[in-house]
Amino acid sequence: MPRPQIKTPLPGPEARKILSLDARFISPSYTRDYPMVARRGSGMWVEDVDGNTFLDFAAGIAVVSTGHCHPEVVRAIERQAAMLIHMSGTDFYYPLLTQVAEKLAALAPGNSPKRVCFGNSGAEAMEAAMKLARYHTRRHRFIAFLGCFHGRTFGSLSLTASKAVQRNGFGPLLPGVSHVPYPNPYRCPRGHTPEGCRCAGIEEIEALFRTAVPPEEVAAIVVEPIQGEGGYVVPPANFLPELRRLTERHGILLIFDEVQCGMGRTGKMWACEHSGTVPDILITAKGIASGLPLSATIARADVMDWPPGSHASTFGGNPVACAAALETIRLIEDKYRENAARMGEYLLERLKDGPGRHPLVGDVRGKGLMIGVELVKDRKTREPHPEARQKVLRRAFEQGLLLLGCGESTLRLMPPLIVEKEHADLAVEVIERCLEEIGSAENRN
Ligand SMILES: Cc1ncc(COP(=O)(O)O)c(C=O)c1O
């Protein structure tokens, strides 16, 4: 098993050149925790422009599900690019568009027939889901959850409530969106232990229905089955089933945002399968095409009842992205979904046993290869420790491990689904070392 190779100071000389151009020409709205300037990737590994190599536990934000440049995905892309790059499924037909739709319709949870509308990003898929929910129900309101992230376009941003900076200065957003707390067993308001917590927070929504939000006006409740950007929070097992019952009582649609937690990442094709809950609309993006831009809004056929011309996208379902998706889905179904389940359990246990015992770590949680390690100032008060999280991200990078943060002070581990034991061991070793260094430095100060 190779190990990370860091041959230059970071950033290296070639990286510095790119960083100075980036500082001049790229929108300052991007967030980079450390100066990783990538040149090429293969499997679990990324090489930077100075020849340093890094073990990738970020996967391009949970996108390269089959690893970097999986040879079979590359072959599918090359073959399709030589045959037909673009046609536009909005005005023409081509086999790949219907093949991917047929596959997604079969994979989507629930037995009823499904239809698929393609886009290019998670936010676009959410826009489609919101428009469809309004069109189908002829109701205008939405309920979403604090901490959830659904995208940055105006509609999706109106649901997003992950970090205030993502909304600051952009209002007014879509009217009629109400937010309620996302159930977080580590921070249960009733003080239950994470293992014992069954607080789904349905009473909060029922209170809204009695007071400020007539349920007859609510088109949909939108939720991430596992909260991603907001902190890798796994809700209690009864949360989604209770939401389903509530929405059915009031004729409200249930939309699952599986952009981050879907496509095999949690060890099942969709995270909602862990609770057996079936939504009316499910959106997917990120890991669906191993890095080519593609998203899908999958709805019950009787819900997707909008007429020709009401919604579409020029590039959505582009043939090359569809070819990558078919190959990606085949690989996930064949072996990587199962690998995600097995390796997820292994990684979670290793993290709990090692870094999880460090005083800076408050909680280690996750499903499959969607694992969060929450850092705290004090295990009793559970006060988040964003400074320590940033230091771990930076030190891990310097030691050749790519991680990202989420929530206020959580490290997120979302490696490609091809990850093996040795990669997991290496990542745990680096994280443990970083925590030791940062913990000792804090004790000295
Ligand atoms: C759960 C979820 N929904 C939607 C989005 C938005 O996706 P995109 O950045 O492709 O628009 C993201 C992106 O991180 C996400 O994690």
PDBQT file of the ligand as one rigid body, heavy atoms in Angstrom, charges set to zero:
ROOT
HETATM    1  C1  LIG A 501     -27.674  17.441   0.433  1.00  0.00    +0.000 C 
HETATM    2  C2  LIG A 501     -27.294  18.395  -0.655  1.00  0.00    +0.000 A 
HETATM    3  N1  LIG A 501     -28.229  18.894  -1.451  1.00  0.00    +0.000 NA
HETATM    4  C3  LIG A 501     -27.939  19.744  -2.452  1.00  0.00    +0.000 A 
HETATM    5  C4  LIG A 501     -26.647  20.144  -2.675  1.00  0.00    +0.000 A 
HETATM    6  C5  LIG A 501     -26.336  21.097  -3.782  1.00  0.00    +0.000 C 
HETATM    7  O1  LIG A 501     -25.654  20.435  -4.782  1.00  0.00    +0.000 OA
HETATM    8  P1  LIG A 501     -24.832  21.261  -5.885  1.00  0.00    +0.000 P 
HETATM    9  O2  LIG A 501     -23.659  21.879  -5.201  1.00  0.00    +0.000 OA
HETATM   10  O3  LIG A 501     -24.473  20.224  -6.901  1.00  0.00    +0.000 OA
HETATM   11  O4  LIG A 501     -25.769  22.281  -6.431  1.00  0.00    +0.000 OA
HETATM   12  C6  LIG A 501     -25.622  19.653  -1.860  1.00  0.00    +0.000 A 
HETATM   13  C7  LIG A 501     -24.223  20.071  -2.055  1.00  0.00    +0.000 C 
HETATM   14  O5  LIG A 501     -23.378  19.940  -1.222  1.00  0.00    +0.000 OA
HETATM   15  C8  LIG A 501     -25.954  18.753  -0.823  1.00  0.00    +0.000 A 
HETATM   16  O6  LIG A 501     -25.009  18.241  -0.005  1.00  0.00    +0.000 OA
ENDROOT
TORSDOF 0
